Amino acid sequence: MSQIIFHVDLDAFFVAVERSRDPSLTGKPVIVGGLGNRGVVSTASYEAREFGVHSGMPMARARRLCPQAINLPPDFEAYIKVSRQFRGIIGAFSPVVGQNSIDEAYLDMTGTERLFGPPQEAARKIRQRVRDETRVVASIGIASSKLVAKVATNESKPDGLLLVPPGTEAAFLAPLAVRKLPGLGAKSEEAIKRLGIQTLGELAACPEDRLRRELGPHAAHWLRTRAAGVDDSPVITDWEAKSISNETTFDKDVSDFQALLNMLLGLSEKVGSRLRQSGKKARNVQIRLRYSDFSTITRQCTLHMPVDGDSAIYDEAKKLVNAALKQRRDPVRLIGVGVAGFDAEGGATQLAMPGAAPADADDSKVSTAVDAIRERFGDEAIKRGAASSVSRSVAPFVRG
C-alpha cells in the first residue's frame, strides 16, 4: 500500500490572523512586514500578490507596486498562538506530524481511513476544523510523498484541496515550471534554464550526463529524480526550532548607542516572551549587526546556566554589542537578538545561597508577570527602561 502524505499549509498566514482579528481587512490588499523604508514583506495577501508583491520583497518596493495596500507590523506572539492551535488540530488526525514551520506541516495519514474516511474526506475535516477553531484557511495537498504533496498544496492555493493519485506523480509534475520544484536553488534554476529546460517533465527526461556538466553529479541525479516525483523521505516528527530571534532594520542608520540599547531591549523582550511560550530555556545568546555598507557580523556567548528572563538575555546581548562596537563604530543599519542551545523548562538552575532565590528565577518571574500584563492590557501597558549610561569604551561611537 502506498503512503498517504498530507501537506497542510495555512494560506497567507500572518495576513489571515490579522483578518481574524479585524474582519474589515477581508478582501483588501494587506501586507504584513517591517513598516520602515528598509522593512521587508513577511506576508502579502493574495489581493496584494496580484500587484506583484511577495514575501521577502523590500517594503518600499511593495508600497510602490501596491500603494493602496494596508500595511501592518507583524505580531509574532499572536501568530505563535494560532500556530499552536493548528498543531493541536492536525495532531488529532495523525500521530506522525512533522511541523515544518509556523504555518505548515506534513502528516503521514497512512492507515487512518477507518478513523477519518478516504484521504479527501479526512482533508476536508481538517480544513473545516482549522477554519472553525482558528478562523484561518488551510490548503492541503495529498500524495504518496512529501515532495509531491507540497507541490500539490501550492497548486491548490488559495483555499484548495488537491489529491495526486499514486502512480500519477510524474504526469502531475511534468507540465509544471522548473521553479516549482521544492528545494531548487536560484543558481541551479539558472543552470537548468541555460540548457533550454523549462518544465519538470523536460528535466526528468534530460540525460543525466548533460545535467552533470552544468550541475555536478550529485545535484544532477537528485534534481532529475525529484522532477520525476521520486521522494522517499519520511515525515520527521521531532522538528523544533533550533533558535529564536528577532531583528529590525532602522529607517536611517543609527549612530546613537542609547538608541541601539533601547531597540536591543525591545528585541530581547520579544525573544524572551517567545522563549517562555516555548517552555524552554536557552544557554546561548546571539546578536547580529549590519552596518551601512551592508556588511554583517554575528556574535554569541554561552551562559553557565540556561535562562529565559528578559533581563538576562538583554544583559548578555548588550555585552556582545559593546564588544562589537569597540572593534567597529560605524553606523548600524540592522540589529538583531537571538537565543539558542535550548534546555527543557525545569532543567538545572544555578545554586544560590540558602534562603536566596537564583537571580534568573526572579528575572523569569518578573518577565512572566510582564507577559501576563501585556497579554491582558496590550504591549504598551508596561515598558522596561534600558540603561541610560553609555559605556566609556563605546563613547566614541555616539555622535551628535
Order of alpha helices (4+ residues) and beta strands (2+ residues): beta-alpha-beta-beta-alpha-alpha-beta-alpha-beta-beta-alpha-alpha-beta-alpha-beta-alpha-alpha-alpha-alpha-alpha-beta-alpha-beta-beta-alpha-beta-alpha
